[in-house]
Amino acid sequence: MATYVYETIPQNPGDTVTQFEIQHSMRDEPLKLHPESGVPVRRIITGGYGLIGANTGRSSEGSGSAPVAPAAAAVPAQAGGGCCGGACGCKH
């Protein structure tokens, strides 16, 4: 089972947005309503930071920055690989 992050969709100006996590199968349709309150919700895409660390054999907890995936690290900056050729400070 995968864990998904959802948030409530404000129905009126000033309504508070509430986020919550729920586990369900990847085959299940995304929730449309909060399971307890019935308020409309949407699923949030969160990036998968922990998956990158798990695939490289390094821990993603407490590192302060996202680890570089092995394929991205093998591409030289002058080859044009990556987001900006290294100008943003990332390690290509």
N, C-alpha and C positions, 0 to 999 in steps of 0.2 A: 504494500500500500504506500502511496505517496502522500506527503503532507503538502497541502496547498494553503496559501494565504488569500483571504477574501477581505473585502471591505464593504461596508454598507453604502448605499447610494442615497445621498441626502434628497429628501422629498420636498423640503421647504427651506427657504433661506434661513441660515442660522442653525440648521440641524448639524449635529456632531457626526463625523465619520468615525466609525468603529472598525478596527481590524481584528480578525480572528483567524486561527489556523484550524484546519480540519483534515483528517485523513480519509481518503477514498481512493478507489482504483483509478488508474489512468484511463481505463475504458469507460468509466462513468461520465455522464454529462456534467459540465460545471454547474454548481448550485446557482439558482436564480433568486432564491429567498433564504434569509437567515433561518437555520433549522429551529431556533427557539422562538424568535419574535415575529417571523414572517416578513421582515423588512427586505426590500430588494437589495441584492448584493452583486458584486462583480469580483472575478478572480484577478489577483495581482500577480504579475510576472516578476520574480525576484532575482534572477540572474545566475544562480547556480554556483556561487563562489566555493562552496564546500566540495562540489564535484570536481573542480579543477584540482584542488589540493589532494583529494583522494586518488585521482588518477596519476599524479606525479610521485606519490609516495611521501609527500611532505604534509605536515599538519597545516590546516588553514586557520586554526584557532590561535589568536594572539600574535599573528605575524605582522599585523598592521598594514600589509599590502598584499595584493593578490599575487600568487605565484605565477610565473610564466610557464605556459604549456610547452612541452618539449619541442613540438613542431614550430612554434613561433620563435623559440630561442635559436633554432637552427637557421633561420632566415637572416642573412646579413642586412644591415640597415641600408647599404648602398644599392641593394637589389630592389628596393621599393616595397619590401614586405612590411606588414604591420600597418598601424594607423597613420603614422606621420614620418616614418623613417627615423624615429628616435628623437624628434624635436620636442616631444611632450615629456620626455624624461623616462619613458618606458624602455625596457631593455630588449632590444631586437637582436 
